[in-house]
Amino acid sequence: MAYLSEHHKVLNEAGEGRCSVPMWQGGVPAGFCDKVAYGKQEPGQNRYDGYCPALACFGHGGPIARKEGGK
């Protein structure tokens, strides 16, 4: 299994990171989603209910856009 990089855990100075949802192909780990992420999964968000260890893109339950003021 791959390890989370810093950009999967922490937003940069522009308020962006990368989605940390693990991806699989044929039952074998295939890295992470890595789409642009603006924060962690939001409570009550119904787009994705799977495992997300840190930041999440919109499709995996994260915020749709960066928060005002970066972080």
N, C-alpha and C positions, 0 to 999 in steps of 0.2 A: 504494500500500500504506500502511496505517496505521502509525503509530509506537507502540512500546511506551510506556505511561505508567509512572510510578513504582510504582503499585499492581500492575502486572504483574511487576515485578522484585523488590520488597522487601516483606516482611511488615510489617504495621503493629504497633502496641504490643499489640494483642489476638492477634497471631500469625496474621493472615489477610491474604490478598492476592486477586488476581483471575487467573484462568487466562489464559495468554498464547498459547494455541494459535490460529493463524490460521484463520479460517472463510472458506468460499468459497460463492458462490451463482451457478450458471450459469457457472462459470469466472472469475468476477470477485471480487476481495477483498471480504469482507463484515464486516470488523472482527475481533474476537477472541471466544473462547468466553465469557470474563468471569464464569464461575461461581466461587464461593468456592474459593480454593486455600490449602493449608496448607504448601506447600513445592514443591521441584522434583521432576521425575520420579524414581521410585525404580528402582534397578537391578533387572533381572530381572522387572519388572512387565509383565504380558502384556495389559493392557486396551487399550493404545494404543502403537503403535510409530512414529507419525508425528512430524513436526517440532514441537518445543516449545522456544522460545527462552529461557524463564525459568520462572516458576511454573506449576504444573499442577494442575487439579482432579482429584478421584479418578477420574473417567471418562477422563481423559487421562493417567493414570499417576502422579498425585501421591499424597501420603499421604491416608488416609481421614479423619483428624482432626488438629487442631492438636497439636503436641508439648506435653508438660507444661511449664509455665513460660512459655508464649507462644512465643518464638522458639526 
